[in-house]
C-alpha cells in the first residue's frame, strides 16, 4: 500500500463515513457539554489573574473546534483498522476524551482550579499515551493528535498559573 504508514498486513474493518460521523458527533457532544458547563466562561476568564502569555478568550473556541475534528478523524483512522493494537489505542482515546469532558465543569462551573489541574495533568498523560498507541496503528492518526497534545500541555501550564494566582 503506497503512502500508508500501516504494515501491509493490516486489514481495514468496516466503518467508513457512519463511523466518522459518529465520532465527530461524540467529540462535538463533549464540546457542547463543556460549553454548557462553561456558561459564562468568557466573563470568568476575564475576571481571573492571568499570566502575560495567556491567550485572549476568543481564541479558545476556534482552536477547540479544529482540535475536536482532528481528535475524531484520528480516532476514525484507528477504529476502522483490524490492527491488533486498535482496542488498546481506542481505550486510551476514550479515556483522554472522558478527561477532556471533565475539565470544563471542574474549571469553569465549579471553580476548582486545583482539581481541574489534576484532571488536565492526567489528560496530558492520556493524550500522550494515545499518540504513542496510535503511532503503532496508524502514524497519520498519531500526527493528527500532536497539535491537540501541544494545546493540552499549554492549557495545563495555563491552568497551573491560574490556580497559583487565583487559588
N, C-alpha and C positions, 0 to 999 in steps of 0.2 A: 504494500500500500504506500504509494509515494506521497510524501508530505505528512504522513501520520507519525505521531510520536509514540503510538502504541505498538507493542510487539505484534508481528504479523499473525500470531495465533489467537489474538483477542477477537472474539466474535462480538457482533452487535446484538443487543437484546431489542425486543420490541419497545417502543416508547419514543415515537417521533414527536410531532407537534402537540398532541394532547398532553404528554408528559411535560414538555417545555411550558406549555400554558399553565398547567397545574403548579409547577414550581415557581413560575412568575407570580401567580395568584398567591401562593403561600408567602413568598418573600414580601410582596406588597401588602399582604394582610398583616405581617409583622410590622411593616412601616405604618399602616393605618392604626393598629393598636398603640404603637408608640406615639403617633400623632394625637390620638385621643387622650392618652395618659399625660402627654406634654401640655395639653391645653394652652396655657399662656407661656409657653417656653420662651418666646421672644422677650417678654417682659421679665421673666425670671432671669434669663441670661443677662439682660441689660442691667439688672439690679445687683449682679454679683461683682465682687472684686475679681478682675480678670488680669492675667499676665499681659504684657505688651504684645506678645505674639499670638494672642487669641484671635481667631478669625471672626469676622462680622457674622451676626446671627443669620443673615440672609443666605450665607454660603452653605449652610448645613443641608437645606432642602435639595438643592441641585446635586450636591455631592452624593447624598444618600440615594437619590433617585437613580443615578447611574450605578452606584455600588450594588443596590439590590438587584438590578438587572444582571450585573456580572456574577453575582452570587448564584442566581437562578440558572444562568446559562452554564456556569461551571458545574453546578450540581447535575444538570441535564446531561452534560457530556459524560460524566462519570456514571450516573444512574442508568444510562442506556447501554452500557457495556456489559459483557459477560466476564469481565476480568475477575480473577479470584479475590482481589483486594477491594472490589467495589463495595461490599457490605460494610467493611470497617471504615472505608473512606466516607460513605454516606452517613454512617453513625456519627462520625466526627462533624460532618457538615450539619447534621440535625442538632447536635449539641451546641455548636457555635451559634446557630440561629436562635436556639432557645435562650442562650445567654444574651444575645443581642436583644431579644424580646423583653427580657427582664430589666435591661439597663435604664431605659427611658422612664418607666414608672418609679424606679428607685431614685433616680437623679432628680427628675422634674416634679413628679406627683408627690413623692414622699420627702423630697429634700434631704435624702440620706446619702450625702456625698461620699462618705467612707464606704458604705455598703455598695454604692454604685462603682466605686473604685475597685473593690474586691471583685465585683462582677466583671468589670471590663478587663481586669488582670487575668481572670480565668478565661474570658473571651479571647484575649490575646494568645494564650496558650492553645486554646481550642482551634482558633483560626490557623495558627502555625502548624498544629498537628494536621489539620485539614489540608493545608497546602502540601505538606510532606506526603501525606497519604494519596492525595490527588495526583501528585507528581509520578507516583508509581503506576497509576492507572491511565492518566491522560495528561501530558505535560501542558497542553493548551488550557485545560481546566485549572491547573495549578497557577499558570501565568495570569489567568483572569482574576484570581484571588489576591494577587500581590498588591494591587492598589488598595484593596479592602484591608489587607493586613497593615499596610503603611498608615492608612487612615485610623485604624483601631489603635495602633501604637501611639499615634499623635493624640488621639482623643483620650487615651489613658493618661498621657502626660498632662494634658489639659485638665482632666478630671482630678488628678493628683493636686495640681496647683490650686484649683478651685477649692478642693477640700481643705488644703492647708490655709488658704487665705480667708475662707468663709466658714471653716469648721464649726 
